[in-house]
Amino acid sequence: MMTEFQIPIIDISAFTTPEKFGDDLIEKKRVTALKIGTACKEVGFFTVVGHGISNDIINSVWKSTSEFFDLPLEEKQNYVKPQNVYPFGYSPIGAEVLSNGKKAESQRCENAIVQSVAPDMKELFSLGPDDPATNFPPRIFPCNPSNFAASWTTYYDELNKLANLILEAFSIALGLGEGYFEKFVTHHASALRAINYPAIDPSALLPHQLRASAHTDYGTVTILRSDGPGLQVSKDKDPPCWRDVPFIEDGFIINLGDLMRRWTNDEWLSTLHRVVVTAGPEGPGCRRRQSLAFFHNINRDAVVEALLLRPDDKPKYDPIVAGDFLMQKHLASLGETKT
């Protein structure tokens, strides 16, 4: 039987513009946090408005990203890096199969390599934190377009602030009090990923090939901006029953990752999702689609132990080191192993 659910739209202005609420702020934050908590428990997805990110910042990063993807492949290939050393940079079309990351976790094998039939029809560029405490190598920016580094740095910083506000709402919703997660993000390992899904004739796809294969995200929370529909979610796993995520022009789609699901001892959901081929207005083919995903990840050396939210709760998972867990899933999506 298909599981019925809706993806709620939640105004989070109590967290992003608290000065507007005066004496009502504490109650408004509480009500907003409870809405978020309900969405995390029932769906694992929600859309936020009132997020406080300016259109100028969004438009600037969007333009520079599109211009990068329009560069010749030979130039973009300069930013392909060894993923076990620098898990960012450029990845060409067909290099990633996101569903493999999910399989690696289910097999519970650190060196598992699992391959799907068809690679994902997308190319991407990603960027990590600018913080030596993370033990990542320095950031590597494309030379072209000229404003790429500035626009990405600004957007990354703004989305990290937004992620921290969402974590503040999480802590209230879970009954942990404000600020619970702050000690876990002092040298966070968050990543900003741009994804270009090129226009394609659906008849050219391999059997079961998708723009992004079915997967769950890896970290704590994902903040997604896209330019159109195509994202689908399913709470049912065997078999999945897919539903379109409504496209909200000025909204950010929020979803939880596997680390947050484990952290809440399965109280909250990390929901299966994918990106499908949809017909574009120009004809039977599928139009180009672009998205920007900010994957919030806590400190790589943080030990995550299941939160026991009720007196009779027992942990369903052993403690894990966040960075090891994330790297295992990332490399599995590329058909690689941790060395």
Secondary structure, DSSP 8 states (H G I E B T S, - for coil): --------EEE-HHHH-GGGSGGGHHHHHHHHHHHHHHHHHHTSEEEEE-----HHHHHHHHHHHHHHHTS-HHHHGGG---TTT---EEE-TTS--THHHHHHHHHT-TT-----SS--S-EEEEE--S-GGGT-------SSSTTHHHHHHHHHHHHHHHHHHHHHHHHHHTTS-TTGGGGG-TTB--EEEEEEE--B-GGGS-TT--SEEEE-B-SSEEEEEESS--EEEES-BTTB--EE----TT-EEEEEBHHHHHHTTTSS---EEEE-----TTSSSB--EEEEEEEE--BTT-EE-----STT---SS--EEHHHHHHHHHHHHTT----
